[in-house]
Amino acid sequence: MVTSALALDLFVLNKDARRLSVRDGLKWVLLWVGLAVVFNILVYVRLGPKSGLEFLAGYLMEYSLSVDNLFVFLLIFGSFAVPSEYQHRVLFWGILGAVVIRGIFIAAGVALFEAFRWIPYVFGVFLVYTGIGIAFKPEREVHPAANPVLKIVRRFVPMTDSYHGEFFLVRRAGKAMFTPLLAVLILLETTDVVFAVDSIPAVFGITQDPLIVYTSNIFAILGLRSLFFVLAGIMGLFRFLKYGLAAILSFVGIKMLIAEWLPVPIPVSLGTIAGVLFVSIVLSILFPGPSAAAASEQAAHHDNERDHKHECR
């Protein structure tokens, strides 16, 4: 089911380059969340309640961390002034790369847990440190010129000065040259590596079952492009989400550190993660940032304008 859902997302439903409205994007988001729920039920029935609850806790945590990831994607697209009609194609390959990257990180994590008994303590300290850093440091900023991978690529790879449609590679005067879309894709992939360093240890704090770890990650990744276009329209709505993520990462880190002496039951972990997310979202709605209302009104205006044009056609 996981492979089929992944193929459906990448190669069937979203193969055409187009920008989704907030309304349409929300429909697709609900579809993918629904598929995750169906898979969760299958896990619960076939592997037992413990595995079912572990998948749900891991999925909720990974999905919320993916939201933070998408905010940085928005900043990258803004930094490179990527036209909205080309963003879909970059996200397509970016998310496909994320699937591979997460698989590699998870395989490495499983090997480390099997080889070294002290690895959970390293992960635990790292997660607590990361949680504190998210809570007290300024919002993440994107500095494309400072990215070391991008510097290397630009030094050795010929690149055009402007975009050429949705293409990554074009020919100019008989010479093959890459477009700035390649630079954007590289930034997305290197950013996902950084986020994987945070998220993979976090899900290992929930379970060490490779199947649960990987599937919770994949279902969190599915439909991220749809979620991206939703967040692009309402990005001011999640004002307190970063504090919720900081609390969740710190909680999971502490859970790993005390597991040998005071194991935290999965229902408690699940309730804590869901509760923190719920509170952070409710607080964001009740006390929106100064730009949240304007962003929501602008998104609604774009949707209404799009619907009006469609009717006129």
DAURHU-V266912 format. One line per field, one symbol per residue. phi: phi as a letter, one per 40 degrees, with the letter a starting at -180 (. if undefined). psi: psi as a letter, one per 20 degrees, with the letter a starting at -180 (. if undefined). A space follows every 50 residues. Layout:
phi=???
psi=???
This chain:
phi=.cccccccccbbcbcccacccdccccccdccccccccccdccccccbhdc cccccccccdccccccccccccddccccccfcddcccccccdcccccccc ccccccdccccccccbccddcccccccccccccccbccdcbbbdcccccc cccccbbcbccbcbgcccbbbbfgbcbccdcccccccccccccccccccc dcccccabcdcccccccccccdgccccdcccccbcccccbcccccccccc ccccdccbdcbacccddcccccccccccccccccccbccccccccccccc ccccccccccccc
psi=hggghghgghifhkhqoqpqrgghhhghghghhghhgghgggggghirhg hghgggggggghghhhghghhhgghghghjlpqhiihggghghghghhgg ghgggggggggghhhphighhgggggggggggghhiqrqpqpnhhiohgh ggghhippprirqmbjqhprpoljppqqrihgggggggghhhgghhhghg hghhigqjohgggghhgghhhpjhgghghghhhkiihlhjhhhghggggg ghghghhjhhhnpoqghggghgggggggghgghhghmqrhigghgghggh ggghgghghghh.
